Amino acid sequence: MTEVTLHEDPRSGNCYKIKLTAALLGLPLATRQYDIIAGETRTPDFLERVNPNGRIPVLQIGNRFLPESNAACWYLASGSALIPQDSFDQADMLRWMFFEQYSHEPNIATMRFWLHFIGSAQLSPQQKAQMMAKRIAGCEALSLMDGHLAGHDWFVGDSVSLADIALFAYTHVADEGGFGLGDYPAVERWIERVSQLPDFIPMG
Ligand SMILES: N[C@@H](CCC(=O)N[C@@H](CS)C(=O)NCC(=O)O)C(=O)O
């Protein structure tokens, strides 16, 4: 069987999505760790050999390298119950995964990285200037999720899919970016639901 290795930093929610997908499916996953704050994904060797975009996660399948968290989740989950069979539901799942990458992660994950790992005193003037816009956009993303989850247990269909995994990763630690979840009760109930899944693993 081809060995699958995740190039990761365990503090990253994008990496956690892939580990959670593998855990829920009972798939073995080796890991190779990097410190992104120390710039370990920006070395000439990493850029040439692993990902020219200088970021983790990267899923290594044999001698092929697949960057982008949601693409890696799709690769692992292909043919499993984490991807709905109905073609509308499949596209709807991708809708939420694209929403996660455009409207959610750039706001909620970036705020978490700046406040929890870098620290507000160390931020550049450019980063400080973006904080208000990211806070507003992050709250809008959480409101949209809360509205959907008020009427549904899962983002798509009647069971957990990759849409839930992609959105769970940074939502459940949103408080570390200054986003309290008390105003989003349906999101809080959904976080509990995901955490109770058989074979669930915590982030780290
Ligand atoms: N769209 C990418 C985002 C990847 C990304 O932003 N990775 C961050 C950690 S979560 C990273 O490697 N940062 C280090 C750097 O940019 O030097 C994904 O979903 O995988």
The ligand as an SDF file (V2000), in Angstrom:
LIG
                    3D

 20 19  0  0  0  0  0  0  0  0999 V2000
   -5.5790   27.2360    1.4940 N   0  0  0  0  0  0  0  0  0  0  0  0
   -4.5490   26.5240    2.2060 C   0  0  0  0  0  0  0  0  0  0  0  0
   -3.9930   27.4230    3.3020 C   0  0  0  0  0  0  0  0  0  0  0  0
   -2.6710   26.8910    3.8420 C   0  0  0  0  0  0  0  0  0  0  0  0
   -2.0760   27.8250    4.8900 C   0  0  0  0  0  0  0  0  0  0  0  0
   -2.4510   29.0050    4.9820 O   0  0  0  0  0  0  0  0  0  0  0  0
   -1.1700   27.2770    5.6780 N   0  0  0  0  0  0  0  0  0  0  0  0
   -0.5480   28.0210    6.7540 C   0  0  0  0  0  0  0  0  0  0  0  0
   -0.8060   27.3090    8.0800 C   0  0  0  0  0  0  0  0  0  0  0  0
   -2.5060   27.0340    8.4010 S   0  0  0  0  0  0  0  0  0  0  0  0
    0.9590   28.0660    6.5280 C   0  0  0  0  0  0  0  0  0  0  0  0
    1.5460   27.1150    6.0860 O   0  0  0  0  0  0  0  0  0  0  0  0
    1.5840   29.1880    6.8780 N   0  0  0  0  0  0  0  0  0  0  0  0
    3.0130   29.3140    6.8580 C   0  0  0  0  0  0  0  0  0  0  0  0
    3.4900   30.3300    5.8860 C   0  0  0  0  0  0  0  0  0  0  0  0
    2.6640   30.9060    5.1360 O   0  0  0  0  0  0  0  0  0  0  0  0
    4.6950   30.5360    5.8640 O   0  0  0  0  0  0  0  0  0  0  0  0
   -5.1220   25.2230    2.7880 C   0  0  0  0  0  0  0  0  0  0  0  0
   -6.3430   25.1570    3.0260 O   0  0  0  0  0  0  0  0  0  0  0  0
   -4.3850   24.2570    2.9670 O   0  0  0  0  0  0  0  0  0  0  0  0
  1  2  1  0
  2  3  1  0
  2 18  1  0
  3  4  1  0
  4  5  1  0
  5  6  2  0
  5  7  1  0
  7  8  1  0
  8  9  1  0
  8 11  1  0
  9 10  1  0
 11 12  2  0
 11 13  1  0
 13 14  1  0
 14 15  1  0
 15 16  2  0
 15 17  1  0
 18 19  2  0
 18 20  1  0
M  END
$$$$
